[in-house]
Amino acid sequence: MTVADTAPDTQPRLVEIEEFFADPAFVVPTISPDGIRIAYVAPHLGRRNVWVRGVDQTHDDAIPVTHDTRRGITTYHWTDDPRWLLYLQDTDGDEDFHLYRVDLDDPSAPAVDLTPMGPGSRVFGVETLSSAPGTVLATMNPDVGRIDVHRVDVATGEVVLHHHETDPLAATLLDRRGVPAFLIVTEEDGTVAVSGIDRTTGNPRLLRRMGGAEYPLSVQPQLVTPDGDGLLVGSFRDGDDLQLVRIDRETGEETVVAAVEGRSLDVMGILAPGILPPAVYLHPGTGQAIAARFVDDRPHIEVLDPDFAPVYAELATLSDGVLGTVSSDMSGRRWIVTFIHDREPGVSWFYDHATGERRRLFQPYPDLDPADMAPMRAVQFPARDGLELPGYLTLPVGVEPRNLPTVLLVHGGPWVQDFWGYNPEVQMLANRGYAVLQVNYRGSLGYGRRHLTAAVGEYGRAMQDDLDDGIDWAVAQGYTDPGRVGISGVSYGGYAVLRAITVTPDRFAAAVDYVGVSDLVAALRALPPFTRRYNANSWYRYLGDPDVPEQEAELIARSPITMVDRIRTPLLVAQGANDVRVPQAQSDRIVASLRERGVPVEYLLAGDEGHGFENESNRLRLYRAIEHHFAEHLGGRHAARSDDERRTADRRVRARP
């Protein structure tokens, strides 16, 4: 790919910020276990709420079954009783999620909190229990330092202890009957120990120990097979690629279930189950693994179950995108699937394998025209030490791809990845005339053991150099005007932004720090002490230990707050007041210091948000600010509209069906 690439003669229309960042008209669709109804999230009362309708009905026939007016709902669950539906919700972004029940027979009735614990309690996960109809298993923490599995009677709300976890950092994995089958423990040195639980004695028996630094989020996925005899996990084995393997409960023998040469299992789905595509697709009725997902320039689906192969073949004809999330009834006859595409966000389809019926269900943003969007291209270039760095380049449509203003968009984590697919921030920036570069710097998931562990000890060092090397590559290719480069990032990406404008203050003409870490020592010391062993392979291994004087000194040296006097780049800072991962004080200190020196800084503080802006009004405010910030300092297009025009656009988007 070179600057000889041709481009159309005209730019697309200036797409409104509301069209990119307003709450979607429809999202997270699923089908009920009996295949009769569809649930999904759509706007109601100014927030995202759950709606339900018959499988053959339209949105005009749908009924909102949740009525949250403070914070949108994203995660919900069907139950085996057609009367009840469950959802998770926190308070203003504090991440203390509670489990709520709604009555589908009386959808206007208030939701019932099924989390009988006080402030600070949290539900970590919910799963069905096939051996006890009418109940679910909820993993909760009754108090700090203790996380247990509770059995919840959905109809009565009764909650009883199902399994007490004696080690709060252990993960006891239950079979489909709710009986302990495997135990996963991170040991003091970071080794991940996998044990099988004896069916007779209930005692764990060590089967194998797995790595350390290559499992910063522990081994993922962690799926007990339907018969309870095996455990499906991601394993590097003796190579560089993350494979899906089965560990036998009795012998510990490891057999490969799915592997793609030169590609790693995609475990991003663990961060947002039901929202992001899973690493392993499961049949809802049998629990059998039917397909696996691997990282590639475009994600790759590997079919595992012969019975699913003809279903997948039909699903693949529905879109030229890549299969995303999947929901089916218990029989595996009726399916609702979403597809990932770089120029079209999350379109979903209904498919009936018995009749062959298929129809397009939902388009989350019906006002968006894919023709106005820019294609996302996979790129690769060498880091200064020779490590190959994958990434994505999105060039604006209708503009000659030469000497463009460019935004370096840095993903968070750092143990996640940028991937091929629709990204509203990328598309908004490309629509404004910017080239957008996303670098999967060392430490990003999905690109093998070597790429991942090359980040050990390199927080703010080689990880940062990778970003600079990406810009150097884009300049050398002719895409980027070196005098008009901006940088933007969220969470770790926000840290990388602050690090960039302190270490290389003349490189970037504008910067956006979105809930970014400014003080590494404070961030590490804020981790709950009891989680230390669990974090051995992540924060302490990759960053350092602030309790070791030499490492503390290094952390201080790599903390942007200690070099804030070097910042002269115009900066936009966005922060949630209830952020439990990056507390408000981290941003306050940066902003206060810059204002004292007269450095241009705009501060967006949202009192009803946590680690990221979820409420529509806050998102729109943020991205309008980003649009104008980069337009002012990089020279891209922007919408110059009055407040009345913006309010009219807001109302028009909210009025979508």
PLY file of the C-alpha trace (Angstrom):
ply
format ascii 1.0
element vertex 657
property float x
property float y
property float z
element edge 656
property int vertex1
property int vertex2
end_header
0.00 0.00 0.00
1.54 3.30 -1.09
0.50 6.85 -1.73
-0.22 5.77 -5.30
-3.54 4.49 -3.97
-6.28 6.38 -5.74
-9.19 8.14 -4.04
-12.57 9.48 -5.19
-12.78 13.12 -6.18
-15.30 14.19 -3.55
-15.49 13.80 0.18
-18.54 12.21 1.79
-21.08 14.32 3.64
-20.08 15.57 7.07
-21.76 12.96 9.24
-23.22 14.41 12.43
-21.65 13.54 15.77
-25.07 12.31 16.92
-25.16 9.73 14.13
-21.92 8.21 15.39
-22.31 8.47 19.16
-25.98 8.66 20.12
-27.39 5.53 21.78
-27.97 2.89 19.10
-31.50 2.31 17.85
-31.08 -1.44 18.42
-28.26 -3.45 19.94
-27.49 -6.73 21.79
-30.32 -8.82 20.27
-30.95 -12.34 21.60
-33.63 -14.98 21.16
-35.48 -16.62 24.05
-34.63 -20.23 24.94
-37.94 -21.40 23.47
-37.38 -19.42 20.26
-40.62 -17.45 20.62
-39.41 -13.98 21.59
-36.60 -11.55 20.87
-35.01 -9.21 23.40
-32.75 -6.30 22.60
-31.55 -2.95 23.94
-33.04 0.24 22.53
-33.66 3.81 23.73
-36.46 4.36 26.28
-36.85 7.23 28.75
-33.62 8.77 27.46
-31.48 5.72 28.30
-30.69 2.28 26.89
-33.30 -0.18 28.12
-34.35 -3.75 27.32
-37.29 -4.37 24.98
-39.08 -7.66 24.20
-41.24 -8.64 21.23
-42.48 -11.75 19.45
-40.12 -13.34 16.97
-42.38 -12.34 14.05
-43.25 -8.90 15.37
-41.71 -5.48 14.71
-40.46 -2.79 17.05
-43.92 -1.21 16.88
-45.20 -4.27 18.76
-42.31 -4.37 21.26
-42.61 -3.51 24.93
-39.88 -1.93 27.07
-39.41 -4.20 30.09
-36.82 -2.10 31.93
-37.24 1.56 32.77
-33.89 2.93 33.89
-33.70 6.70 33.66
-30.24 7.19 35.19
-27.85 4.85 33.40
-28.21 2.69 30.32
-28.48 -1.10 30.51
-26.28 -3.33 28.37
-26.12 -6.80 29.97
-29.23 -8.91 30.40
-30.09 -12.62 30.58
-33.03 -14.80 29.62
-34.10 -17.39 32.19
-35.66 -20.82 31.66
-38.98 -19.42 32.91
-40.69 -17.35 30.18
-41.97 -14.95 32.84
-38.65 -13.59 34.07
-35.72 -11.70 32.58
-32.59 -10.57 34.45
-30.20 -7.66 33.95
-27.08 -6.16 35.55
-26.75 -2.52 36.57
-24.33 -0.42 38.59
-24.63 3.10 40.02
-23.18 5.95 37.94
-20.27 3.86 36.73
-19.01 2.58 40.10
-18.88 -1.00 38.68
-20.71 -2.45 41.70
-23.17 -4.36 39.53
-26.36 -5.78 41.05
-28.63 -8.41 39.54
-32.21 -7.31 38.87
-35.32 -9.25 37.86
-38.13 -7.97 35.65
-41.55 -9.57 35.25
-42.40 -10.02 31.57
-46.04 -10.64 32.55
-46.08 -7.20 34.21
-43.33 -5.21 32.46
-44.35 -1.92 34.06
-43.70 -3.28 37.58
-40.51 -2.07 39.31
-37.44 -4.28 38.89
-36.46 -6.41 41.89
-32.88 -6.36 43.18
-31.75 -9.97 43.68
-28.47 -8.94 45.29
-29.13 -9.07 49.05
-25.95 -7.31 50.09
-24.96 -3.82 51.08
-22.83 -1.10 49.51
-19.75 -2.38 47.72
-21.29 -5.74 46.87
-21.03 -6.79 43.27
-22.25 -9.50 40.91
-19.38 -10.70 38.72
-21.25 -13.16 36.55
-24.52 -15.04 36.03
-25.11 -18.47 34.49
-27.99 -20.88 34.21
-28.21 -24.07 36.25
-29.86 -26.74 34.13
-30.15 -29.18 37.04
-32.32 -26.75 39.03
-34.99 -25.13 36.83
-36.02 -21.67 37.92
-32.63 -20.81 39.39
-29.40 -19.16 38.28
-25.91 -19.12 39.73
-24.56 -15.67 40.54
-20.96 -15.05 41.51
-21.03 -12.32 44.17
-18.84 -10.81 46.86
-20.66 -10.62 50.21
-17.68 -8.67 51.57
-14.26 -7.46 50.48
-11.80 -10.30 49.95
-14.47 -12.94 49.46
-16.17 -14.04 46.22
-18.67 -16.91 46.37
-21.19 -18.55 44.07
-24.82 -18.16 45.17
-27.90 -19.95 43.91
-30.75 -17.52 43.21
-34.38 -18.61 42.99
-35.54 -16.22 40.30
-39.25 -16.28 41.19
-38.95 -15.90 44.96
-35.68 -13.97 45.11
-34.27 -16.40 47.67
-30.47 -16.46 47.64
-28.47 -19.30 49.18
-24.77 -20.04 49.21
-24.00 -22.60 46.53
-20.21 -22.76 46.66
-17.88 -21.04 49.10
-14.51 -20.11 47.60
-11.99 -20.57 50.38
-9.34 -18.81 48.28
-10.77 -15.51 46.95
-8.24 -15.55 44.11
-9.09 -19.07 43.00
-11.62 -19.91 40.28
-13.62 -23.05 40.94
-15.28 -24.04 37.67
-18.59 -25.84 37.93
-20.05 -28.38 35.53
-23.54 -28.06 34.04
-25.05 -29.53 37.21
-23.35 -26.89 39.35
-20.82 -29.35 40.80
-17.14 -28.26 41.16
-15.08 -29.78 38.35
-11.83 -27.79 38.01
-9.81 -25.32 40.06
-7.58 -22.58 38.61
-5.20 -20.78 40.94
-2.49 -18.20 40.30
0.43 -19.11 42.56
2.74 -16.66 44.31
5.26 -16.68 41.45
2.54 -16.10 38.86
2.32 -19.68 37.63
-1.24 -20.71 36.78
-2.06 -24.09 38.38
-4.91 -26.13 36.89
-6.39 -28.91 39.05
-9.17 -31.41 38.49
-11.60 -31.91 41.37
-12.10 -35.53 42.36
-15.72 -36.60 41.95
-15.62 -38.77 45.07
-13.59 -36.76 47.57
-14.10 -33.27 46.22
-10.38 -32.63 46.59
-8.36 -30.87 43.86
-5.62 -32.82 42.10
-2.95 -30.81 40.26
-3.02 -31.54 36.53
-0.56 -29.00 35.14
1.09 -25.64 35.64
0.91 -23.08 32.87
3.28 -20.22 32.14
3.12 -16.86 33.79
3.67 -13.58 31.98
1.99 -14.90 28.82
-1.27 -15.16 30.80
-1.71 -11.61 32.18
-5.48 -12.20 32.48
-5.04 -15.81 33.62
-5.70 -18.64 31.15
-8.66 -17.80 28.95
-11.20 -19.06 28.14
-12.15 -21.39 31.00
-14.96 -23.69 29.83
-15.93 -27.03 31.35
-17.06 -29.48 28.68
-20.71 -30.64 28.85
-19.74 -34.04 30.25
-17.64 -32.43 32.99
-14.62 -34.50 31.95
-12.62 -31.79 30.22
-11.62 -28.15 30.44
-11.25 -25.94 27.37
-8.58 -23.26 27.78
-6.26 -21.18 25.65
-2.71 -22.54 25.74
0.50 -21.54 24.00
1.82 -25.07 24.57
5.39 -25.05 23.21
4.82 -22.46 20.51
3.96 -18.84 19.87
0.27 -19.19 18.94
-2.55 -19.37 21.47
-4.50 -22.56 20.73
-7.75 -23.93 22.10
-6.96 -27.11 24.02
-8.81 -29.62 26.17
-7.32 -30.67 29.51
-8.58 -34.04 30.71
-10.00 -33.99 34.24
-8.49 -37.35 35.20
-5.18 -37.54 33.35
-4.31 -33.92 32.67
-3.64 -34.83 29.05
-3.77 -31.80 26.77
-5.26 -32.22 23.29
-5.69 -29.54 20.63
-9.30 -28.66 19.83
-8.65 -25.74 17.47
-5.47 -24.18 16.11
-4.63 -21.94 13.15
-1.01 -21.71 12.07
0.38 -18.25 12.77
-2.84 -17.09 14.45
-3.93 -16.92 18.09
-7.26 -17.58 19.74
-9.19 -14.33 20.18
-9.99 -13.96 23.90
-11.21 -10.35 23.79
-14.74 -11.55 24.50
-13.92 -12.18 28.16
-13.91 -8.40 28.70
-17.57 -7.96 27.70
-19.43 -11.27 27.48
-22.47 -11.06 25.23
-21.29 -7.74 23.82
-18.02 -8.75 22.18
-17.83 -12.02 20.22
-16.71 -14.99 22.33
-13.49 -16.93 21.90
-15.57 -20.11 21.72
-19.15 -20.31 20.51
-21.29 -22.75 22.51
-24.54 -24.51 21.63
-27.08 -23.18 24.18
-28.85 -26.51 24.53
-25.94 -28.93 24.72
-23.13 -26.63 25.84
-20.98 -28.13 23.10
-18.24 -25.97 21.52
-19.39 -25.33 17.95
-16.83 -22.79 16.69
-13.76 -20.82 17.76
-12.56 -17.35 16.87
-8.98 -16.43 15.90
-7.22 -13.10 15.45
-6.41 -12.19 11.86
-6.44 -9.14 9.61
-10.16 -9.92 9.56
-11.20 -12.22 12.42
-11.27 -15.91 11.44
-13.98 -18.39 12.47
-13.01 -22.06 12.83
-16.01 -24.42 12.86
-15.61 -27.24 15.40
-18.96 -29.07 15.35
-20.02 -30.89 12.13
-23.67 -30.25 13.01
-22.99 -26.52 13.09
-21.17 -26.50 9.76
-24.33 -26.31 7.58
-25.79 -23.64 9.87
-22.61 -21.59 9.62
-22.53 -22.01 5.85
-26.00 -20.43 5.65
-25.18 -17.69 8.15
-22.10 -16.75 6.16
-24.28 -15.93 3.15
-26.10 -13.20 5.06
-23.24 -10.70 5.17
-19.79 -10.04 3.75
-18.66 -9.24 7.30
-17.41 -11.63 9.96
-19.66 -13.49 12.38
-19.86 -11.61 15.68
-22.26 -12.47 18.50
-24.60 -15.45 18.20
-27.82 -16.39 19.98
-30.08 -19.38 19.34
-32.93 -21.23 20.94
-32.21 -24.39 22.92
-32.80 -26.61 19.90
-30.37 -24.76 17.66
-33.08 -24.12 15.08
-33.63 -20.37 15.29
-30.66 -18.01 15.34
-30.01 -14.32 15.79
-26.52 -13.29 14.72
-24.63 -10.04 14.35
-21.84 -9.38 11.90
-18.68 -7.33 12.23
-17.86 -5.06 9.31
-15.49 -2.14 9.05
-18.03 0.23 7.43
-21.31 -0.94 8.94
-21.98 -1.29 12.68
-23.30 -4.59 14.03
-26.17 -5.46 11.68
-28.15 -8.45 12.99
-30.11 -11.16 11.18
-32.72 -13.77 12.01
-32.27 -17.25 10.52
-34.47 -20.35 10.88
-32.50 -23.45 9.94
-35.61 -25.63 9.68
-37.49 -23.43 7.21
-34.63 -21.47 5.65
-36.32 -18.20 6.60
-33.89 -15.32 6.93
-34.41 -11.63 7.39
-32.41 -8.59 8.39
-33.49 -7.60 11.89
-31.66 -4.58 13.23
-29.35 -1.85 12.08
-28.01 -0.08 15.17
-27.48 3.24 13.38
-29.97 3.39 10.51
-28.93 6.93 9.53
-25.40 5.82 8.63
-24.64 4.98 5.02
-21.72 2.53 4.61
-20.77 4.42 1.46
-19.88 7.41 3.66
-17.60 5.29 5.83
-13.90 4.57 5.24
-12.40 1.08 4.82
-10.07 -0.12 7.56
-6.86 -1.67 6.24
-4.55 -4.04 8.06
-0.93 -2.87 8.05
2.33 -4.16 9.48
5.71 -2.54 10.05
8.85 -3.27 12.08
9.58 -1.73 15.45
13.04 -0.30 15.96
14.13 -3.56 17.63
12.78 -5.68 14.76
9.51 -6.82 16.33
6.76 -6.85 13.72
3.91 -4.55 14.72
0.43 -5.13 13.30
-2.13 -2.38 13.14
-4.86 -0.72 11.11
-4.85 2.36 8.92
-8.08 4.13 7.97
-7.78 6.79 5.29
-10.45 9.43 4.68
-12.67 8.90 1.66
-12.43 11.40 -1.18
-9.01 12.76 -0.20
-5.67 12.05 -1.83
-3.84 9.83 0.70
-0.79 12.08 0.97
0.45 14.36 3.78
-2.77 14.01 5.74
-3.46 15.25 9.24
-3.27 12.06 11.28
-4.60 10.86 14.60
-2.75 8.08 16.41
-5.52 6.26 18.29
-4.12 4.19 21.17
-6.16 1.30 22.57
-6.53 0.74 26.31
-5.78 -2.35 28.34
-2.98 -2.76 27.53
-4.06 -6.44 27.29
-6.61 -5.97 24.54
-6.23 -5.26 20.83
-7.47 -3.12 17.98
-9.34 -5.28 15.48
-10.97 -5.03 12.08
-14.52 -3.79 12.49
-16.70 -0.74 12.77
-15.29 1.80 15.23
-17.32 5.03 15.57
-14.34 7.06 16.75
-12.22 5.91 13.81
-15.01 6.66 11.35
-15.78 10.07 12.84
-12.12 11.08 12.55
-11.80 9.73 9.00
-15.00 11.55 8.06
-13.37 14.76 9.30
-10.45 14.20 6.95
-7.89 12.54 9.22
-5.87 9.42 8.59
-6.31 7.20 11.64
-3.52 4.87 12.71
-4.08 2.13 15.31
-1.00 0.23 16.46
-1.19 -3.12 18.23
1.92 -2.31 20.22
3.78 -5.03 22.13
1.67 -6.32 24.98
-1.51 -6.33 22.89
-3.42 -9.59 23.01
-3.91 -11.81 19.99
-0.52 -11.73 18.28
1.33 -14.52 19.99
3.45 -15.17 23.04
6.51 -13.27 21.83
4.57 -10.14 20.95
2.75 -10.20 24.29
5.69 -10.82 26.60
7.94 -8.35 24.75
6.08 -5.75 26.84
7.33 -7.04 30.20
9.06 -4.09 31.89
8.39 -1.88 28.85
5.43 0.17 30.09
6.22 3.68 28.87
9.38 2.44 27.18
9.35 0.10 24.16
5.53 0.07 24.24
5.74 3.82 23.73
8.45 3.49 21.09
6.12 1.23 19.10
3.66 4.11 18.78
6.39 6.48 17.62
7.58 3.86 15.13
4.05 3.67 13.76
3.98 7.41 13.10
7.45 7.24 11.53
6.18 4.49 9.22
3.09 6.51 8.22
5.25 9.56 7.49
7.73 7.49 5.46
4.87 6.03 3.43
3.71 9.54 2.61
0.35 9.29 4.31
1.07 11.58 7.24
2.05 15.22 7.49
4.56 15.15 10.40
3.51 18.65 11.46
-0.16 17.67 11.89
-0.21 14.61 14.11
-2.59 14.18 17.03
-2.77 11.42 19.63
-5.79 10.14 21.53
-6.32 7.25 23.91
-8.47 5.81 26.67
-7.26 4.23 29.95
-3.81 2.79 29.12
-4.16 4.72 25.88
-4.65 7.86 27.97
-1.44 7.05 29.83
0.34 6.65 26.49
-0.99 10.06 25.44
0.36 11.73 28.57
3.64 9.87 28.27
3.97 10.96 24.63
3.45 14.66 25.31
5.90 14.63 28.23
8.69 12.59 26.58
8.23 13.90 23.03
6.40 17.21 23.57
7.14 18.54 20.08
5.89 15.49 18.19
2.14 15.98 18.57
0.11 19.05 17.68
-2.87 18.02 19.83
-3.71 15.33 22.38
-6.75 13.75 24.03
-6.41 11.93 27.37
-9.57 9.94 28.15
-9.51 8.47 31.73
-5.76 8.00 31.47
-3.34 7.07 34.26
-0.94 9.83 35.22
0.62 8.32 38.37
1.72 4.67 38.08
2.68 4.34 41.74
-0.69 5.60 42.93
-2.47 3.31 40.46
-0.62 0.21 41.64
-0.99 1.04 45.32
-4.73 1.42 44.78
-5.03 -2.25 43.84
-6.73 -4.21 46.67
-3.98 -5.96 48.65
-5.75 -9.34 48.52
-5.57 -9.31 44.70
-1.78 -9.13 44.65
-1.23 -12.78 43.69
-3.86 -12.60 40.94
-2.13 -9.51 39.50
1.32 -11.11 39.62
1.27 -11.79 35.86
-0.19 -8.45 34.89
0.44 -5.19 36.69
3.35 -6.29 38.88
5.07 -8.32 36.15
4.69 -5.82 33.34
4.97 -2.52 35.27
6.81 -3.18 38.50
6.28 -3.37 42.24
6.06 -0.03 44.09
7.03 -1.81 47.33
10.49 -2.48 45.87
12.42 0.82 46.11
14.28 0.42 42.81
11.09 -0.43 40.95
9.18 2.36 42.66
11.80 4.80 41.40
11.34 3.48 37.87
7.57 3.80 38.12
7.91 7.38 39.30
10.23 8.15 36.40
7.67 6.76 33.92
4.71 8.58 35.47
3.56 11.61 33.44
2.67 13.51 36.60
6.39 13.77 37.41
7.10 15.41 34.04
4.01 17.53 33.66
6.18 20.65 33.40
7.30 19.42 29.96
3.81 19.43 28.49
3.09 22.18 26.00
0.81 20.27 23.62
-2.81 21.49 23.60
-4.64 18.86 25.66
-8.21 17.70 26.16
-8.84 15.62 29.32
-12.02 13.58 29.92
-12.71 11.96 33.30
-15.55 10.22 35.13
-15.99 11.32 38.74
-16.86 7.77 39.86
-13.99 6.02 38.08
-12.70 3.24 40.33
-9.86 2.28 37.98
-8.42 5.73 37.33
-9.66 8.00 40.13
-10.51 11.60 39.36
-7.48 12.83 41.29
-5.19 11.47 38.54
-6.72 13.84 35.99
-7.22 16.71 38.45
-3.49 16.90 39.13
-2.58 17.04 35.45
-5.14 19.73 34.67
-4.28 21.87 37.71
-0.59 21.83 36.86
-1.19 22.81 33.23
-3.56 25.62 34.15
-1.04 27.02 36.58
1.45 27.24 33.70
-1.06 28.56 31.17
-0.84 25.51 28.89
-4.06 25.08 26.82
-6.16 22.34 28.47
-9.88 21.57 28.32
-11.30 19.41 31.12
-14.53 17.42 30.72
-15.53 15.99 34.09
-18.73 13.91 34.22
-20.24 13.51 37.68
-22.39 10.52 36.68
-19.73 8.45 34.93
-17.02 5.95 35.75
-14.25 4.50 33.58
-15.70 5.76 30.31
-18.75 7.78 29.33
-21.87 5.60 29.02
-24.65 8.17 29.06
-25.51 9.58 25.67
-25.35 13.25 26.63
-21.84 12.83 28.03
-20.66 10.92 24.96
-21.98 13.57 22.60
-20.35 16.32 24.65
-17.03 14.43 24.61
-16.88 13.75 20.89
-18.02 17.23 19.95
-15.11 18.47 22.04
-12.70 16.02 20.38
-13.95 17.05 16.94
-13.32 20.74 17.61
-10.04 20.12 19.47
-8.47 18.34 16.52
-10.03 20.71 13.99
-8.46 23.66 15.77
-4.99 22.17 16.04
-4.76 19.74 13.08
-7.02 21.45 10.56
-9.62 18.77 9.86
-13.25 19.30 8.98
-15.77 19.97 11.73
-19.43 20.80 12.13
-19.84 24.42 13.15
-23.40 24.39 14.50
-25.32 26.40 17.01
-26.69 24.95 20.22
-30.19 25.01 18.71
-28.99 23.01 15.70
-27.31 20.49 17.97
-30.46 20.08 20.06
-32.48 19.53 16.89
-30.02 16.86 15.75
-30.17 15.21 19.17
-33.96 15.05 19.00
-33.90 13.66 15.48
-31.52 10.84 16.43
-33.48 9.99 19.59
-36.66 9.76 17.52
-35.29 6.85 15.49
-37.43 3.68 15.73
0 1
1 2
2 3
3 4
4 5
5 6
6 7
7 8
8 9
9 10
10 11
11 12
12 13
13 14
14 15
15 16
16 17
17 18
18 19
19 20
20 21
21 22
22 23
23 24
24 25
25 26
26 27
27 28
28 29
29 30
30 31
31 32
32 33
33 34
34 35
35 36
36 37
37 38
38 39
39 40
40 41
41 42
42 43
43 44
44 45
45 46
46 47
47 48
48 49
49 50
50 51
51 52
52 53
53 54
54 55
55 56
56 57
57 58
58 59
59 60
60 61
61 62
62 63
63 64
64 65
65 66
66 67
67 68
68 69
69 70
70 71
71 72
72 73
73 74
74 75
75 76
76 77
77 78
78 79
79 80
80 81
81 82
82 83
83 84
84 85
85 86
86 87
87 88
88 89
89 90
90 91
91 92
92 93
93 94
94 95
95 96
96 97
97 98
98 99
99 100
100 101
101 102
102 103
103 104
104 105
105 106
106 107
107 108
108 109
109 110
110 111
111 112
112 113
113 114
114 115
115 116
116 117
117 118
118 119
119 120
120 121
121 122
122 123
123 124
124 125
125 126
126 127
127 128
128 129
129 130
130 131
131 132
132 133
133 134
134 135
135 136
136 137
137 138
138 139
139 140
140 141
141 142
142 143
143 144
144 145
145 146
146 147
147 148
148 149
149 150
150 151
151 152
152 153
153 154
154 155
155 156
156 157
157 158
158 159
159 160
160 161
161 162
162 163
163 164
164 165
165 166
166 167
167 168
168 169
169 170
170 171
171 172
172 173
173 174
174 175
175 176
176 177
177 178
178 179
179 180
180 181
181 182
182 183
183 184
184 185
185 186
186 187
187 188
188 189
189 190
190 191
191 192
192 193
193 194
194 195
195 196
196 197
197 198
198 199
199 200
200 201
201 202
202 203
203 204
204 205
205 206
206 207
207 208
208 209
209 210
210 211
211 212
212 213
213 214
214 215
215 216
216 217
217 218
218 219
219 220
220 221
221 222
222 223
223 224
224 225
225 226
226 227
227 228
228 229
229 230
230 231
231 232
232 233
233 234
234 235
235 236
236 237
237 238
238 239
239 240
240 241
241 242
242 243
243 244
244 245
245 246
246 247
247 248
248 249
249 250
250 251
251 252
252 253
253 254
254 255
255 256
256 257
257 258
258 259
259 260
260 261
261 262
262 263
263 264
264 265
265 266
266 267
267 268
268 269
269 270
270 271
271 272
272 273
273 274
274 275
275 276
276 277
277 278
278 279
279 280
280 281
281 282
282 283
283 284
284 285
285 286
286 287
287 288
288 289
289 290
290 291
291 292
292 293
293 294
294 295
295 296
296 297
297 298
298 299
299 300
300 301
301 302
302 303
303 304
304 305
305 306
306 307
307 308
308 309
309 310
310 311
311 312
312 313
313 314
314 315
315 316
316 317
317 318
318 319
319 320
320 321
321 322
322 323
323 324
324 325
325 326
326 327
327 328
328 329
329 330
330 331
331 332
332 333
333 334
334 335
335 336
336 337
337 338
338 339
339 340
340 341
341 342
342 343
343 344
344 345
345 346
346 347
347 348
348 349
349 350
350 351
351 352
352 353
353 354
354 355
355 356
356 357
357 358
358 359
359 360
360 361
361 362
362 363
363 364
364 365
365 366
366 367
367 368
368 369
369 370
370 371
371 372
372 373
373 374
374 375
375 376
376 377
377 378
378 379
379 380
380 381
381 382
382 383
383 384
384 385
385 386
386 387
387 388
388 389
389 390
390 391
391 392
392 393
393 394
394 395
395 396
396 397
397 398
398 399
399 400
400 401
401 402
402 403
403 404
404 405
405 406
406 407
407 408
408 409
409 410
410 411
411 412
412 413
413 414
414 415
415 416
416 417
417 418
418 419
419 420
420 421
421 422
422 423
423 424
424 425
425 426
426 427
427 428
428 429
429 430
430 431
431 432
432 433
433 434
434 435
435 436
436 437
437 438
438 439
439 440
440 441
441 442
442 443
443 444
444 445
445 446
446 447
447 448
448 449
449 450
450 451
451 452
452 453
453 454
454 455
455 456
456 457
457 458
458 459
459 460
460 461
461 462
462 463
463 464
464 465
465 466
466 467
467 468
468 469
469 470
470 471
471 472
472 473
473 474
474 475
475 476
476 477
477 478
478 479
479 480
480 481
481 482
482 483
483 484
484 485
485 486
486 487
487 488
488 489
489 490
490 491
491 492
492 493
493 494
494 495
495 496
496 497
497 498
498 499
499 500
500 501
501 502
502 503
503 504
504 505
505 506
506 507
507 508
508 509
509 510
510 511
511 512
512 513
513 514
514 515
515 516
516 517
517 518
518 519
519 520
520 521
521 522
522 523
523 524
524 525
525 526
526 527
527 528
528 529
529 530
530 531
531 532
532 533
533 534
534 535
535 536
536 537
537 538
538 539
539 540
540 541
541 542
542 543
543 544
544 545
545 546
546 547
547 548
548 549
549 550
550 551
551 552
552 553
553 554
554 555
555 556
556 557
557 558
558 559
559 560
560 561
561 562
562 563
563 564
564 565
565 566
566 567
567 568
568 569
569 570
570 571
571 572
572 573
573 574
574 575
575 576
576 577
577 578
578 579
579 580
580 581
581 582
582 583
583 584
584 585
585 586
586 587
587 588
588 589
589 590
590 591
591 592
592 593
593 594
594 595
595 596
596 597
597 598
598 599
599 600
600 601
601 602
602 603
603 604
604 605
605 606
606 607
607 608
608 609
609 610
610 611
611 612
612 613
613 614
614 615
615 616
616 617
617 618
618 619
619 620
620 621
621 622
622 623
623 624
624 625
625 626
626 627
627 628
628 629
629 630
630 631
631 632
632 633
633 634
634 635
635 636
636 637
637 638
638 639
639 640
640 641
641 642
642 643
643 644
644 645
645 646
646 647
647 648
648 649
649 650
650 651
651 652
652 653
653 654
654 655
655 656
